[in-house]
């Protein structure tokens, strides 16, 4: 199993920039990104062998990992626990609809007899 230079570049140069991203390297095994939950349960394994460095970076950022400017850069408060995303807040039923328009309260046209 030969490691592509792309993956190697990601592991050596990009991983230090990602907060909370660790690469467990098993000798002889293909590199895999193993996603863990808060409770260190394995969520999924993503084989990296066939991906380019750019694709891996894109994937990791889509997963919610925070990429720092430099390995020593401070991590903003809201990213301290990234990529574990905060629980989605439930929107109240009277929230605007998806297109941004609030549902009309009372349309005069609906009640011409009033």
Secondary structure as UniProt FT lines:
FT   HELIX           5..9
FT   HELIX           10..14
FT   HELIX           15..17
FT   TURN            19..20
FT   TURN            27..28
FT   STRAND          32..36
FT   TURN            38..39
FT   STRAND          42..47
FT   TURN            49..50
FT   HELIX           53..62
FT   TURN            63..64
FT   TURN            71..72
FT   HELIX           77..79
FT   TURN            80..83
FT   TURN            93..94
FT   TURN            98..99
FT   HELIX           108..111
FT   TURN            112..113
//
